[in-house]
């Protein structure tokens, strides 16, 4: 499985758990905005980031994540980029 797909699967499952939504619903809407569509508070980013860090053994800057990852797709792209950068070093 490609890393981007694995990140997408883990991210969607984590978002579904944290926001108490169906994973299929989350998976079919990568354009969902964390704040506007999911009504995310800053505290909800931390378990998401922790889950991704634990699953992929990477470090994610939580401040940068909240500033740059407006949508689910943005978050997937950001995590994929950070994974590649950190695993190459």
PyMOL Python script that loads the backbone (N, CA, C, O; Angstrom):
from pymol import cmd

cmd.read_pdbstr("""\
ATOM      1  N   UNK A   1       0.858  -1.189   0.000  1.00  0.00           N
ATOM      2  CA  UNK A   1       0.000   0.000   0.000  1.00  0.00           C
ATOM      3  C   UNK A   1       0.890   1.234   0.000  1.00  0.00           C
ATOM      4  O   UNK A   1       1.867   1.308   0.745  1.00  0.00           O
ATOM      5  N   UNK A   2       0.548   2.187  -0.831  1.00  0.00           N
ATOM      6  CA  UNK A   2       1.303   3.430  -0.886  1.00  0.00           C
ATOM      7  C   UNK A   2       1.103   4.219   0.400  1.00  0.00           C
ATOM      8  O   UNK A   2       0.056   4.140   1.043  1.00  0.00           O
ATOM      9  N   UNK A   3       2.137   4.985   0.759  1.00  0.00           N
ATOM     10  CA  UNK A   3       2.083   5.713   2.023  1.00  0.00           C
ATOM     11  C   UNK A   3       0.945   6.727   2.048  1.00  0.00           C
ATOM     12  O   UNK A   3       0.291   6.886   3.079  1.00  0.00           O
ATOM     13  N   UNK A   4       0.698   7.410   0.947  1.00  0.00           N
ATOM     14  CA  UNK A   4      -0.385   8.401   0.947  1.00  0.00           C
ATOM     15  C   UNK A   4      -1.736   7.737   1.245  1.00  0.00           C
ATOM     16  O   UNK A   4      -2.550   8.290   1.984  1.00  0.00           O
ATOM     17  N   UNK A   5      -1.968   6.568   0.675  1.00  0.00           N
ATOM     18  CA  UNK A   5      -3.229   5.869   0.927  1.00  0.00           C
ATOM     19  C   UNK A   5      -3.313   5.413   2.382  1.00  0.00           C
ATOM     20  O   UNK A   5      -4.371   5.491   3.005  1.00  0.00           O
ATOM     21  N   UNK A   6      -2.187   4.936   2.918  1.00  0.00           N
ATOM     22  CA  UNK A   6      -2.167   4.520   4.324  1.00  0.00           C
ATOM     23  C   UNK A   6      -2.446   5.707   5.251  1.00  0.00           C
ATOM     24  O   UNK A   6      -3.204   5.589   6.213  1.00  0.00           O
ATOM     25  N   UNK A   7      -1.826   6.846   4.950  1.00  0.00           N
ATOM     26  CA  UNK A   7      -2.071   8.071   5.737  1.00  0.00           C
ATOM     27  C   UNK A   7      -3.530   8.479   5.618  1.00  0.00           C
ATOM     28  O   UNK A   7      -4.155   8.849   6.613  1.00  0.00           O
ATOM     29  N   UNK A   8      -4.074   8.414   4.422  1.00  0.00           N
ATOM     30  CA  UNK A   8      -5.485   8.761   4.206  1.00  0.00           C
ATOM     31  C   UNK A   8      -6.394   7.864   5.044  1.00  0.00           C
ATOM     32  O   UNK A   8      -7.326   8.349   5.686  1.00  0.00           O
ATOM     33  N   UNK A   9      -6.130   6.582   5.038  1.00  0.00           N
ATOM     34  CA  UNK A   9      -6.966   5.642   5.795  1.00  0.00           C
ATOM     35  C   UNK A   9      -6.900   5.917   7.297  1.00  0.00           C
ATOM     36  O   UNK A   9      -7.927   5.952   7.975  1.00  0.00           O
ATOM     37  N   UNK A  10      -5.696   6.110   7.806  1.00  0.00           N
ATOM     38  CA  UNK A  10      -5.523   6.372   9.244  1.00  0.00           C
ATOM     39  C   UNK A  10      -6.136   7.718   9.617  1.00  0.00           C
ATOM     40  O   UNK A  10      -6.804   7.836  10.645  1.00  0.00           O
ATOM     41  N   UNK A  11      -5.912   8.723   8.791  1.00  0.00           N
ATOM     42  CA  UNK A  11      -6.456  10.058   9.049  1.00  0.00           C
ATOM     43  C   UNK A  11      -7.983  10.022   9.064  1.00  0.00           C
ATOM     44  O   UNK A  11      -8.606  10.570   9.974  1.00  0.00           O
ATOM     45  N   UNK A  12      -8.584   9.387   8.074  1.00  0.00           N
ATOM     46  CA  UNK A  12     -10.043   9.319   8.020  1.00  0.00           C
ATOM     47  C   UNK A  12     -10.625   8.590   9.228  1.00  0.00           C
ATOM     48  O   UNK A  12     -11.633   9.018   9.790  1.00  0.00           O
ATOM     49  N   UNK A  13      -9.989   7.490   9.625  1.00  0.00           N
ATOM     50  CA  UNK A  13     -10.467   6.738  10.792  1.00  0.00           C
ATOM     51  C   UNK A  13     -10.339   7.581  12.060  1.00  0.00           C
ATOM     52  O   UNK A  13     -11.241   7.586  12.898  1.00  0.00           O
ATOM     53  N   UNK A  14      -9.229   8.285  12.201  1.00  0.00           N
ATOM     54  CA  UNK A  14      -9.019   9.129  13.380  1.00  0.00           C
ATOM     55  C   UNK A  14     -10.029  10.274  13.432  1.00  0.00           C
ATOM     56  O   UNK A  14     -10.589  10.565  14.488  1.00  0.00           O
ATOM     57  N   UNK A  15     -10.256  10.912  12.304  1.00  0.00           N
ATOM     58  CA  UNK A  15     -11.220  12.020  12.239  1.00  0.00           C
ATOM     59  C   UNK A  15     -12.621  11.509  12.571  1.00  0.00           C
ATOM     60  O   UNK A  15     -13.361  12.146  13.321  1.00  0.00           O
ATOM     61  N   UNK A  16     -12.975  10.364  12.012  1.00  0.00           N
ATOM     62  CA  UNK A  16     -14.295   9.784  12.294  1.00  0.00           C
ATOM     63  C   UNK A  16     -14.457   9.516  13.789  1.00  0.00           C
ATOM     64  O   UNK A  16     -15.509   9.803  14.360  1.00  0.00           O
ATOM     65  N   UNK A  17     -13.428   8.972  14.420  1.00  0.00           N
ATOM     66  CA  UNK A  17     -13.485   8.693  15.861  1.00  0.00           C
ATOM     67  C   UNK A  17     -13.596   9.976  16.680  1.00  0.00           C
ATOM     68  O   UNK A  17     -14.446  10.087  17.564  1.00  0.00           O
ATOM     69  N   UNK A  18     -12.744  10.925  16.384  1.00  0.00           N
ATOM     70  CA  UNK A  18     -12.683  12.164  17.176  1.00  0.00           C
ATOM     71  C   UNK A  18     -13.966  12.980  17.045  1.00  0.00           C
ATOM     72  O   UNK A  18     -14.452  13.545  18.025  1.00  0.00           O
ATOM     73  N   UNK A  19     -14.508  13.038  15.835  1.00  0.00           N
ATOM     74  CA  UNK A  19     -15.701  13.854  15.601  1.00  0.00           C
ATOM     75  C   UNK A  19     -16.996  13.042  15.626  1.00  0.00           C
ATOM     76  O   UNK A  19     -18.074  13.558  15.331  1.00  0.00           O
ATOM     77  N   UNK A  20     -16.870  11.762  15.984  1.00  0.00           N
ATOM     78  CA  UNK A  20     -18.016  10.860  16.100  1.00  0.00           C
ATOM     79  C   UNK A  20     -18.873  10.845  14.830  1.00  0.00           C
ATOM     80  O   UNK A  20     -20.088  11.044  14.868  1.00  0.00           O
ATOM     81  N   UNK A  21     -18.195  10.604  13.712  1.00  0.00           N
ATOM     82  CA  UNK A  21     -18.848  10.519  12.414  1.00  0.00           C
ATOM     83  C   UNK A  21     -18.503   9.183  11.768  1.00  0.00           C
ATOM     84  O   UNK A  21     -17.563   8.506  12.186  1.00  0.00           O
ATOM     85  N   UNK A  22     -19.255   8.817  10.767  1.00  0.00           N
ATOM     86  CA  UNK A  22     -19.016   7.586  10.028  1.00  0.00           C
ATOM     87  C   UNK A  22     -17.773   7.742   9.149  1.00  0.00           C
ATOM     88  O   UNK A  22     -17.634   8.742   8.444  1.00  0.00           O
ATOM     89  N   UNK A  23     -16.881   6.770   9.187  1.00  0.00           N
ATOM     90  CA  UNK A  23     -15.644   6.857   8.412  1.00  0.00           C
ATOM     91  C   UNK A  23     -15.928   6.947   6.909  1.00  0.00           C
ATOM     92  O   UNK A  23     -15.189   7.620   6.190  1.00  0.00           O
ATOM     93  N   UNK A  24     -16.978   6.285   6.422  1.00  0.00           N
ATOM     94  CA  UNK A  24     -17.317   6.375   5.000  1.00  0.00           C
ATOM     95  C   UNK A  24     -17.725   7.798   4.619  1.00  0.00           C
ATOM     96  O   UNK A  24     -17.414   8.273   3.527  1.00  0.00           O
ATOM     97  N   UNK A  25     -18.414   8.459   5.519  1.00  0.00           N
ATOM     98  CA  UNK A  25     -18.828   9.850   5.285  1.00  0.00           C
ATOM     99  C   UNK A  25     -17.594  10.759   5.210  1.00  0.00           C
ATOM    100  O   UNK A  25     -17.499  11.616   4.331  1.00  0.00           O
ATOM    101  N   UNK A  26     -16.672  10.567   6.122  1.00  0.00           N
ATOM    102  CA  UNK A  26     -15.430  11.353   6.122  1.00  0.00           C
ATOM    103  C   UNK A  26     -14.624  11.054   4.863  1.00  0.00           C
ATOM    104  O   UNK A  26     -14.125  11.970   4.209  1.00  0.00           O
ATOM    105  N   UNK A  27     -14.499   9.782   4.527  1.00  0.00           N
ATOM    106  CA  UNK A  27     -13.713   9.374   3.362  1.00  0.00           C
ATOM    107  C   UNK A  27     -14.244   9.950   2.056  1.00  0.00           C
ATOM    108  O   UNK A  27     -13.477  10.218   1.131  1.00  0.00           O
ATOM    109  N   UNK A  28     -15.536  10.135   1.986  1.00  0.00           N
ATOM    110  CA  UNK A  28     -16.128  10.637   0.743  1.00  0.00           C
ATOM    111  C   UNK A  28     -16.134  12.161   0.665  1.00  0.00           C
ATOM    112  O   UNK A  28     -16.605  12.725  -0.323  1.00  0.00           O
ATOM    113  N   UNK A  29     -15.616  12.833   1.692  1.00  0.00           N
ATOM    114  CA  UNK A  29     -15.585  14.295   1.693  1.00  0.00           C
ATOM    115  C   UNK A  29     -14.228  14.852   2.109  1.00  0.00           C
ATOM    116  O   UNK A  29     -14.119  15.480   3.163  1.00  0.00           O
ATOM    117  N   UNK A  30     -13.184  14.632   1.296  1.00  0.00           N
ATOM    118  CA  UNK A  30     -11.862  15.153   1.655  1.00  0.00           C
ATOM    119  C   UNK A  30     -11.807  16.683   1.657  1.00  0.00           C
ATOM    120  O   UNK A  30     -10.857  17.281   2.162  1.00  0.00           O
ATOM    121  N   UNK A  31     -12.831  17.298   1.092  1.00  0.00           N
ATOM    122  CA  UNK A  31     -12.881  18.763   1.046  1.00  0.00           C
ATOM    123  C   UNK A  31     -13.428  19.370   2.341  1.00  0.00           C
ATOM    124  O   UNK A  31     -13.447  20.592   2.490  1.00  0.00           O
ATOM    125  N   UNK A  32     -13.871  18.530   3.275  1.00  0.00           N
ATOM    126  CA  UNK A  32     -14.400  19.064   4.531  1.00  0.00           C
ATOM    127  C   UNK A  32     -13.359  19.936   5.213  1.00  0.00           C
ATOM    128  O   UNK A  32     -12.194  19.561   5.349  1.00  0.00           O
ATOM    129  N   UNK A  33     -13.804  21.096   5.632  1.00  0.00           N
ATOM    130  CA  UNK A  33     -12.970  22.041   6.369  1.00  0.00           C
ATOM    131  C   UNK A  33     -13.087  21.703   7.859  1.00  0.00           C
ATOM    132  O   UNK A  33     -14.187  21.519   8.380  1.00  0.00           O
ATOM    133  N   UNK A  34     -11.951  21.626   8.526  1.00  0.00           N
ATOM    134  CA  UNK A  34     -11.973  21.267   9.949  1.00  0.00           C
ATOM    135  C   UNK A  34     -12.829  22.225  10.770  1.00  0.00           C
ATOM    136  O   UNK A  34     -13.615  21.789  11.611  1.00  0.00           O
ATOM    137  N   UNK A  35     -12.686  23.506  10.535  1.00  0.00           N
ATOM    138  CA  UNK A  35     -13.416  24.492  11.338  1.00  0.00           C
ATOM    139  C   UNK A  35     -14.862  24.670  10.850  1.00  0.00           C
ATOM    140  O   UNK A  35     -15.799  24.605  11.646  1.00  0.00           O
ATOM    141  N   UNK A  36     -15.036  24.891   9.561  1.00  0.00           N
ATOM    142  CA  UNK A  36     -16.368  25.206   9.033  1.00  0.00           C
ATOM    143  C   UNK A  36     -17.302  23.988   8.986  1.00  0.00           C
ATOM    144  O   UNK A  36     -18.473  24.086   9.353  1.00  0.00           O
ATOM    145  N   UNK A  37     -16.783  22.855   8.537  1.00  0.00           N
ATOM    146  CA  UNK A  37     -17.646  21.681   8.361  1.00  0.00           C
ATOM    147  C   UNK A  37     -17.668  20.752   9.571  1.00  0.00           C
ATOM    148  O   UNK A  37     -18.713  20.200   9.917  1.00  0.00           O
ATOM    149  N   UNK A  38     -16.519  20.583  10.209  1.00  0.00           N
ATOM    150  CA  UNK A  38     -16.438  19.677  11.352  1.00  0.00           C
ATOM    151  C   UNK A  38     -16.539  20.407  12.689  1.00  0.00           C
ATOM    152  O   UNK A  38     -16.639  19.779  13.743  1.00  0.00           O
ATOM    153  N   UNK A  39     -16.512  21.730  12.635  1.00  0.00           N
ATOM    154  CA  UNK A  39     -16.611  22.574  13.839  1.00  0.00           C
ATOM    155  C   UNK A  39     -15.535  22.202  14.856  1.00  0.00           C
ATOM    156  O   UNK A  39     -15.802  22.093  16.052  1.00  0.00           O
ATOM    157  N   UNK A  40     -14.315  22.010  14.355  1.00  0.00           N
ATOM    158  CA  UNK A  40     -13.199  21.601  15.194  1.00  0.00           C
ATOM    159  C   UNK A  40     -12.758  22.728  16.121  1.00  0.00           C
ATOM    160  O   UNK A  40     -12.668  23.891  15.727  1.00  0.00           O
ATOM    161  N   UNK A  41     -12.492  22.349  17.341  1.00  0.00           N
ATOM    162  CA  UNK A  41     -11.864  23.272  18.281  1.00  0.00           C
ATOM    163  C   UNK A  41     -10.379  22.914  18.319  1.00  0.00           C
ATOM    164  O   UNK A  41      -9.988  21.827  17.896  1.00  0.00           O
ATOM    165  N   UNK A  42      -9.575  23.811  18.816  1.00  0.00           N
ATOM    166  CA  UNK A  42      -8.136  23.555  18.826  1.00  0.00           C
ATOM    167  C   UNK A  42      -7.786  22.305  19.620  1.00  0.00           C
ATOM    168  O   UNK A  42      -6.814  21.623  19.298  1.00  0.00           O
ATOM    169  N   UNK A  43      -8.548  22.002  20.631  1.00  0.00           N
ATOM    170  CA  UNK A  43      -8.283  20.823  21.467  1.00  0.00           C
ATOM    171  C   UNK A  43      -8.488  19.519  20.692  1.00  0.00           C
ATOM    172  O   UNK A  43      -7.885  18.503  21.037  1.00  0.00           O
ATOM    173  N   UNK A  44      -9.315  19.529  19.667  1.00  0.00           N
ATOM    174  CA  UNK A  44      -9.576  18.316  18.893  1.00  0.00           C
ATOM    175  C   UNK A  44      -8.441  17.966  17.932  1.00  0.00           C
ATOM    176  O   UNK A  44      -8.369  16.843  17.432  1.00  0.00           O
ATOM    177  N   UNK A  45      -7.572  18.914  17.679  1.00  0.00           N
ATOM    178  CA  UNK A  45      -6.429  18.620  16.807  1.00  0.00           C
ATOM    179  C   UNK A  45      -5.414  17.717  17.504  1.00  0.00           C
ATOM    180  O   UNK A  45      -4.749  16.914  16.851  1.00  0.00           O
ATOM    181  N   UNK A  46      -5.292  17.844  18.818  1.00  0.00           N
ATOM    182  CA  UNK A  46      -4.239  17.122  19.530  1.00  0.00           C
ATOM    183  C   UNK A  46      -4.374  15.603  19.471  1.00  0.00           C
ATOM    184  O   UNK A  46      -3.373  14.931  19.220  1.00  0.00           O
ATOM    185  N   UNK A  47      -5.553  15.025  19.688  1.00  0.00           N
ATOM    186  CA  UNK A  47      -5.625  13.559  19.550  1.00  0.00           C
ATOM    187  C   UNK A  47      -5.414  13.102  18.105  1.00  0.00           C
ATOM    188  O   UNK A  47      -4.901  12.008  17.871  1.00  0.00           O
ATOM    189  N   UNK A  48      -5.799  13.918  17.157  1.00  0.00           N
ATOM    190  CA  UNK A  48      -5.583  13.581  15.745  1.00  0.00           C
ATOM    191  C   UNK A  48      -4.084  13.555  15.450  1.00  0.00           C
ATOM    192  O   UNK A  48      -3.574  12.605  14.856  1.00  0.00           O
ATOM    193  N   UNK A  49      -3.398  14.594  15.864  1.00  0.00           N
ATOM    194  CA  UNK A  49      -1.954  14.674  15.639  1.00  0.00           C
ATOM    195  C   UNK A  49      -1.239  13.542  16.373  1.00  0.00           C
ATOM    196  O   UNK A  49      -0.342  12.908  15.816  1.00  0.00           O
ATOM    197  N   UNK A  50      -1.633  13.287  17.617  1.00  0.00           N
ATOM    198  CA  UNK A  50      -0.992  12.222  18.392  1.00  0.00           C
ATOM    199  C   UNK A  50      -1.167  10.857  17.723  1.00  0.00           C
ATOM    200  O   UNK A  50      -0.240  10.048  17.692  1.00  0.00           O
ATOM    201  N   UNK A  51      -2.339  10.617  17.201  1.00  0.00           N
ATOM    202  CA  UNK A  51      -2.605   9.333  16.540  1.00  0.00           C
ATOM    203  C   UNK A  51      -1.739   9.159  15.296  1.00  0.00           C
ATOM    204  O   UNK A  51      -1.197   8.082  15.049  1.00  0.00           O
ATOM    205  N   UNK A  52      -1.617  10.228  14.520  1.00  0.00           N
ATOM    206  CA  UNK A  52      -0.782  10.184  13.313  1.00  0.00           C
ATOM    207  C   UNK A  52       0.683  10.001  13.689  1.00  0.00           C
ATOM    208  O   UNK A  52       1.388   9.198  13.077  1.00  0.00           O
ATOM    209  N   UNK A  53       1.141  10.743  14.693  1.00  0.00           N
ATOM    210  CA  UNK A  53       2.538  10.612  15.135  1.00  0.00           C
ATOM    211  C   UNK A  53       2.833   9.191  15.605  1.00  0.00           C
ATOM    212  O   UNK A  53       3.870   8.624  15.259  1.00  0.00           O
ATOM    213  N   UNK A  54       1.930   8.620  16.389  1.00  0.00           N
ATOM    214  CA  UNK A  54       2.129   7.264  16.901  1.00  0.00           C
ATOM    215  C   UNK A  54       2.107   6.227  15.778  1.00  0.00           C
ATOM    216  O   UNK A  54       2.934   5.316  15.745  1.00  0.00           O
ATOM    217  N   UNK A  55       1.173   6.375  14.879  1.00  0.00           N
ATOM    218  CA  UNK A  55       1.014   5.396  13.798  1.00  0.00           C
ATOM    219  C   UNK A  55       2.204   5.389  12.838  1.00  0.00           C
ATOM    220  O   UNK A  55       2.620   4.331  12.368  1.00  0.00           O
ATOM    221  N   UNK A  56       2.747   6.569  12.551  1.00  0.00           N
ATOM    222  CA  UNK A  56       3.788   6.678  11.532  1.00  0.00           C
ATOM    223  C   UNK A  56       5.171   7.012  12.077  1.00  0.00           C
ATOM    224  O   UNK A  56       6.125   7.154  11.313  1.00  0.00           O
ATOM    225  N   UNK A  57       5.278   7.136  13.392  1.00  0.00           N
ATOM    226  CA  UNK A  57       6.554   7.439  14.037  1.00  0.00           C
ATOM    227  C   UNK A  57       7.208   8.689  13.437  1.00  0.00           C
ATOM    228  O   UNK A  57       8.378   8.684  13.056  1.00  0.00           O
ATOM    229  N   UNK A  58       6.412   9.751  13.368  1.00  0.00           N
ATOM    230  CA  UNK A  58       6.893  11.048  12.901  1.00  0.00           C
ATOM    231  C   UNK A  58       6.490  12.111  13.913  1.00  0.00           C
ATOM    232  O   UNK A  58       5.693  11.854  14.814  1.00  0.00           O
ATOM    233  N   UNK A  59       7.047  13.307  13.756  1.00  0.00           N
ATOM    234  CA  UNK A  59       6.711  14.436  14.611  1.00  0.00           C
ATOM    235  C   UNK A  59       6.004  15.475  13.753  1.00  0.00           C
ATOM    236  O   UNK A  59       6.479  15.843  12.679  1.00  0.00           O
ATOM    237  N   UNK A  60       4.871  15.936  14.240  1.00  0.00           N
ATOM    238  CA  UNK A  60       4.094  16.944  13.523  1.00  0.00           C
ATOM    239  C   UNK A  60       4.011  18.188  14.382  1.00  0.00           C
ATOM    240  O   UNK A  60       3.652  18.117  15.557  1.00  0.00           O
ATOM    241  N   UNK A  61       4.338  19.319  13.803  1.00  0.00           N
ATOM    242  CA  UNK A  61       4.217  20.597  14.500  1.00  0.00           C
ATOM    243  C   UNK A  61       2.731  20.935  14.591  1.00  0.00           C
ATOM    244  O   UNK A  61       2.095  21.229  13.579  1.00  0.00           O
ATOM    245  N   UNK A  62       2.181  20.892  15.800  1.00  0.00           N
ATOM    246  CA  UNK A  62       0.731  21.087  15.959  1.00  0.00           C
ATOM    247  C   UNK A  62       0.290  22.483  15.542  1.00  0.00           C
ATOM    248  O   UNK A  62      -0.807  22.651  15.008  1.00  0.00           O
ATOM    249  N   UNK A  63       1.123  23.477  15.777  1.00  0.00           N
ATOM    250  CA  UNK A  63       0.777  24.847  15.377  1.00  0.00           C
ATOM    251  C   UNK A  63       0.699  24.939  13.851  1.00  0.00           C
ATOM    252  O   UNK A  63      -0.255  25.493  13.306  1.00  0.00           O
ATOM    253  N   UNK A  64       1.697  24.400  13.174  1.00  0.00           N
ATOM    254  CA  UNK A  64       1.708  24.422  11.704  1.00  0.00           C
ATOM    255  C   UNK A  64       0.544  23.617  11.140  1.00  0.00           C
ATOM    256  O   UNK A  64      -0.067  24.010  10.146  1.00  0.00           O
ATOM    257  N   UNK A  65       0.242  22.498  11.772  1.00  0.00           N
ATOM    258  CA  UNK A  65      -0.870  21.662  11.316  1.00  0.00           C
ATOM    259  C   UNK A  65      -2.172  22.456  11.360  1.00  0.00           C
ATOM    260  O   UNK A  65      -2.934  22.456  10.393  1.00  0.00           O
ATOM    261  N   UNK A  66      -2.427  23.128  12.470  1.00  0.00           N
ATOM    262  CA  UNK A  66      -3.665  23.889  12.611  1.00  0.00           C
ATOM    263  C   UNK A  66      -3.725  25.067  11.640  1.00  0.00           C
ATOM    264  O   UNK A  66      -4.804  25.433  11.174  1.00  0.00           O
ATOM    265  N   UNK A  67      -2.584  25.653  11.338  1.00  0.00           N
ATOM    266  CA  UNK A  67      -2.549  26.804  10.422  1.00  0.00           C
ATOM    267  C   UNK A  67      -2.660  26.397   8.956  1.00  0.00           C
ATOM    268  O   UNK A  67      -3.262  27.115   8.157  1.00  0.00           O
ATOM    269  N   UNK A  68      -2.083  25.251   8.600  1.00  0.00           N
ATOM    270  CA  UNK A  68      -2.001  24.868   7.186  1.00  0.00           C
ATOM    271  C   UNK A  68      -3.035  23.845   6.748  1.00  0.00           C
ATOM    272  O   UNK A  68      -3.407  23.806   5.575  1.00  0.00           O
ATOM    273  N   UNK A  69      -3.501  23.025   7.663  1.00  0.00           N
ATOM    274  CA  UNK A  69      -4.424  21.949   7.303  1.00  0.00           C
ATOM    275  C   UNK A  69      -5.861  22.422   7.495  1.00  0.00           C
ATOM    276  O   UNK A  69      -6.497  22.125   8.506  1.00  0.00           O
ATOM    277  N   UNK A  70      -6.353  23.150   6.526  1.00  0.00           N
ATOM    278  CA  UNK A  70      -7.724  23.659   6.603  1.00  0.00           C
ATOM    279  C   UNK A  70      -8.746  22.566   6.309  1.00  0.00           C
ATOM    280  O   UNK A  70      -9.799  22.502   6.944  1.00  0.00           O
ATOM    281  N   UNK A  71      -8.428  21.714   5.347  1.00  0.00           N
ATOM    282  CA  UNK A  71      -9.338  20.637   4.962  1.00  0.00           C
ATOM    283  C   UNK A  71      -8.696  19.283   5.269  1.00  0.00           C
ATOM    284  O   UNK A  71      -7.509  19.201   5.585  1.00  0.00           O
ATOM    285  N   UNK A  72      -9.496  18.236   5.171  1.00  0.00           N
ATOM    286  CA  UNK A  72      -8.960  16.891   5.366  1.00  0.00           C
ATOM    287  C   UNK A  72      -7.877  16.616   4.325  1.00  0.00           C
ATOM    288  O   UNK A  72      -6.830  16.053   4.646  1.00  0.00           O
ATOM    289  N   UNK A  73      -8.128  17.009   3.097  1.00  0.00           N
ATOM    290  CA  UNK A  73      -7.136  16.814   2.028  1.00  0.00           C
ATOM    291  C   UNK A  73      -5.841  17.565   2.336  1.00  0.00           C
ATOM    292  O   UNK A  73      -4.751  17.040   2.107  1.00  0.00           O
ATOM    293  N   UNK A  74      -5.954  18.786   2.853  1.00  0.00           N
ATOM    294  CA  UNK A  74      -4.755  19.543   3.255  1.00  0.00           C
ATOM    295  C   UNK A  74      -3.975  18.775   4.316  1.00  0.00           C
ATOM    296  O   UNK A  74      -2.748  18.695   4.257  1.00  0.00           O
ATOM    297  N   UNK A  75      -4.684  18.219   5.272  1.00  0.00           N
ATOM    298  CA  UNK A  75      -4.043  17.472   6.364  1.00  0.00           C
ATOM    299  C   UNK A  75      -3.320  16.240   5.832  1.00  0.00           C
ATOM    300  O   UNK A  75      -2.201  15.942   6.248  1.00  0.00           O
ATOM    301  N   UNK A  76      -3.951  15.538   4.928  1.00  0.00           N
ATOM    302  CA  UNK A  76      -3.338  14.348   4.334  1.00  0.00           C
ATOM    303  C   UNK A  76      -2.075  14.733   3.571  1.00  0.00           C
ATOM    304  O   UNK A  76      -1.048  14.063   3.682  1.00  0.00           O
ATOM    305  N   UNK A  77      -2.153  15.798   2.806  1.00  0.00           N
ATOM    306  CA  UNK A  77      -0.987  16.258   2.044  1.00  0.00           C
ATOM    307  C   UNK A  77       0.144  16.695   2.972  1.00  0.00           C
ATOM    308  O   UNK A  77       1.307  16.372   2.728  1.00  0.00           O
ATOM    309  N   UNK A  78      -0.188  17.418   4.020  1.00  0.00           N
ATOM    310  CA  UNK A  78       0.811  17.895   4.968  1.00  0.00           C
ATOM    311  C   UNK A  78       1.502  16.723   5.669  1.00  0.00           C
ATOM    312  O   UNK A  78       2.728  16.702   5.779  1.00  0.00           O
ATOM    313  N   UNK A  79       0.730  15.758   6.138  1.00  0.00           N
ATOM    314  CA  UNK A  79       1.295  14.604   6.829  1.00  0.00           C
ATOM    315  C   UNK A  79       2.135  13.763   5.868  1.00  0.00           C
ATOM    316  O   UNK A  79       3.204  13.281   6.244  1.00  0.00           O
ATOM    317  N   UNK A  80       1.672  13.586   4.652  1.00  0.00           N
ATOM    318  CA  UNK A  80       2.437  12.825   3.656  1.00  0.00           C
ATOM    319  C   UNK A  80       3.781  13.492   3.404  1.00  0.00           C
ATOM    320  O   UNK A  80       4.813  12.823   3.359  1.00  0.00           O
ATOM    321  N   UNK A  81       3.767  14.809   3.240  1.00  0.00           N
ATOM    322  CA  UNK A  81       5.010  15.552   3.006  1.00  0.00           C
ATOM    323  C   UNK A  81       5.949  15.420   4.199  1.00  0.00           C
ATOM    324  O   UNK A  81       7.144  15.180   4.028  1.00  0.00           O
ATOM    325  N   UNK A  82       5.413  15.576   5.402  1.00  0.00           N
ATOM    326  CA  UNK A  82       6.256  15.471   6.591  1.00  0.00           C
ATOM    327  C   UNK A  82       6.797  14.054   6.768  1.00  0.00           C
ATOM    328  O   UNK A  82       7.944  13.877   7.180  1.00  0.00           O
ATOM    329  N   UNK A  83       5.990  13.054   6.464  1.00  0.00           N
ATOM    330  CA  UNK A  83       6.438  11.670   6.543  1.00  0.00           C
ATOM    331  C   UNK A  83       7.629  11.457   5.614  1.00  0.00           C
ATOM    332  O   UNK A  83       8.662  10.929   6.026  1.00  0.00           O
ATOM    333  N   UNK A  84       7.480  11.868   4.371  1.00  0.00           N
ATOM    334  CA  UNK A  84       8.551  11.681   3.389  1.00  0.00           C
ATOM    335  C   UNK A  84       9.823  12.411   3.825  1.00  0.00           C
ATOM    336  O   UNK A  84      10.918  11.853   3.756  1.00  0.00           O
ATOM    337  N   UNK A  85       9.673  13.654   4.272  1.00  0.00           N
ATOM    338  CA  UNK A  85      10.834  14.441   4.715  1.00  0.00           C
ATOM    339  C   UNK A  85      11.531  13.793   5.907  1.00  0.00           C
ATOM    340  O   UNK A  85      12.759  13.725   5.946  1.00  0.00           O
ATOM    341  N   UNK A  86      10.769  13.324   6.863  1.00  0.00           N
ATOM    342  CA  UNK A  86      11.360  12.772   8.076  1.00  0.00           C
ATOM    343  C   UNK A  86      11.942  11.378   7.861  1.00  0.00           C
ATOM    344  O   UNK A  86      12.929  11.017   8.501  1.00  0.00           O
ATOM    345  N   UNK A  87      11.356  10.608   6.988  1.00  0.00           N
ATOM    346  CA  UNK A  87      11.859   9.256   6.733  1.00  0.00           C
ATOM    347  C   UNK A  87      13.065   9.257   5.804  1.00  0.00           C
ATOM    348  O   UNK A  87      13.842   8.302   5.803  1.00  0.00           O
ATOM    349  N   UNK A  88      13.233  10.308   5.017  1.00  0.00           N
ATOM    350  CA  UNK A  88      14.398  10.404   4.145  1.00  0.00           C
ATOM    351  C   UNK A  88      15.640  10.770   4.927  1.00  0.00           C
ATOM    352  O   UNK A  88      16.751  10.456   4.501  1.00  0.00           O
ATOM    353  N   UNK A  89      15.475  11.430   6.066  1.00  0.00           N
ATOM    354  CA  UNK A  89      16.638  11.864   6.860  1.00  0.00           C
ATOM    355  C   UNK A  89      17.108  10.811   7.814  1.00  0.00           C
ATOM    356  O   UNK A  89      18.073  11.028   8.546  1.00  0.00           O
TER     357      UNK A  89
END
""", "prot")
cmd.dss("prot")
cmd.show_as("cartoon", "prot")
cmd.util.cbc("prot")
cmd.orient("prot")
